[in-house]
């Protein structure tokens, strides 16, 4: 009930303001003010709540894009590397395949005895005999 009355009062005020503006335009009084009022009537009022809503939506969208970029470039490559069983280097952001040292040096791997209680075989390498003068 009160809302309907408030709408009628508001509509009456707007109608009076519009009529006054048109009368000013016809009479030629205060052209600058009359044009400004007429220009304000043509476009809807952009309220502060709309600006705040847009600002928060913008900040939210930027945060969402930032989280997506972080996951694409930092989280997902690391997870893929871990799933393959490789090593992830956080400094260079590279996925490295683990490699045994004997593949690089070419040395054979000295395996321990099959029986842990048995003594290890002695590796006696004979040094070349030195020549006597």
C-alpha positions in Angstrom: 0.0 0.0 0.0 2.7 2.4 1.0 4.9 1.4 -1.9 2.1 2.2 -4.4 1.6 5.6 -2.8 5.3 6.3 -2.9 5.4 5.3 -6.6 2.5 7.7 -7.4 4.2 10.6 -5.5 7.5 9.9 -7.3 5.8 9.8 -10.7 4.0 13.1 -9.9 7.3 14.8 -9.0 8.9 13.5 -12.2 6.0 14.8 -14.2 6.2 18.2 -12.6 9.9 18.4 -13.2 9.5 17.5 -16.8 6.8 20.1 -17.3 8.9 22.7 -15.6 11.8 21.8 -17.9 9.6 22.1 -21.0 8.3 25.4 -19.8 11.8 26.8 -19.3 12.8 25.6 -22.8 9.8 27.4 -24.3 10.3 30.6 -22.3 14.0 30.7 -23.1 15.0 31.0 -19.5 18.2 29.4 -18.2 19.0 27.4 -21.3 22.1 25.7 -19.9 20.2 24.4 -16.9 17.2 23.3 -18.9 19.5 21.4 -21.4 21.3 19.7 -18.5 18.0 18.6 -16.9 16.7 17.3 -20.2 20.0 15.4 -20.8 19.7 13.7 -17.4 16.2 12.6 -18.1 17.2 10.8 -21.3 19.6 8.4 -19.7 19.0 6.2 -16.7 20.8 7.1 -13.5 23.9 4.9 -12.9 23.8 4.2 -9.2 26.7 3.6 -6.9 25.6 0.0 -6.2 25.9 -0.8 -9.9 29.4 0.5 -10.0 30.3 -1.4 -6.8 28.8 -4.6 -8.3 30.8 -4.2 -11.5 34.0 -3.5 -9.5 33.6 -6.7 -7.4 32.7 -8.7 -10.4 35.8 -7.4 -12.2 38.1 -8.3 -9.2 36.5 -11.7 -9.0 37.0 -12.4 -12.7 40.6 -11.3 -12.5 41.2 -13.6 -9.5 39.6 -16.5 -11.4 41.8 -15.9 -14.4 44.9 -15.6 -12.2 44.1 -18.9 -10.4 43.6 -20.6 -13.8 46.9 -19.3 -15.2 48.7 -20.5 -12.0 47.3 -24.0 -12.3 48.0 -24.2 -16.1 51.7 -23.1 -15.7 52.7 -24.4 -12.3 50.3 -27.0 -10.8 49.3 -29.2 -13.7 52.8 -29.7 -15.2 54.1 -30.8 -11.8 51.2 -33.3 -11.3 51.8 -34.7 -14.8 55.5 -35.1 -14.0 54.8 -36.9 -10.7 52.3 -39.2 -12.3 54.9 -40.3 -14.9 57.4 -41.0 -12.0 59.8 -38.4 -13.1 61.5 -35.7 -11.0 60.1 -32.1 -11.0 62.6 -29.2 -10.8 60.7 -26.2 -9.3 63.5 -23.8 -10.0 63.6 -24.3 -13.8 60.0 -25.8 -14.0 61.3 -28.8 -15.9 60.4 -32.5 -15.7 63.5 -34.6 -15.5 63.8 -38.3 -16.1 65.8 -40.0 -13.4 68.9 -41.6 -14.8 71.3 -44.0 -13.1 74.9 -42.8 -12.7 76.3 -45.9 -14.5 74.6 -44.8 -17.7 76.5 -41.5 -17.7 79.9 -42.8 -16.6 79.8 -46.2 -18.4 81.0 -48.1 -15.3 79.4 -51.4 -14.5 77.4 -51.7 -11.3 79.0 -53.6 -8.6 76.3 -55.8 -7.2 76.4 -57.0 -3.6 76.6 -60.7 -2.9 73.4 -62.7 -3.3 73.8 -64.0 0.2 74.1 -61.0 2.6 75.9 -63.1 5.2 78.6 -64.1 2.8 81.8 -62.1 2.5 82.1 -59.8 -0.5 84.5 -61.1 -3.2 87.8 -59.4 -3.1 88.6 -57.4 -6.2 92.3 -57.7 -6.5 93.6 -55.9 -9.4 97.2 -56.5 -10.2 99.2 -53.4 -10.8 101.7 -53.6 -13.7 105.1 -54.5 -12.6 107.5 -51.6 -12.5 110.6 -51.8 -14.6 113.8 -52.0 -12.7 116.7 -50.0 -14.0 
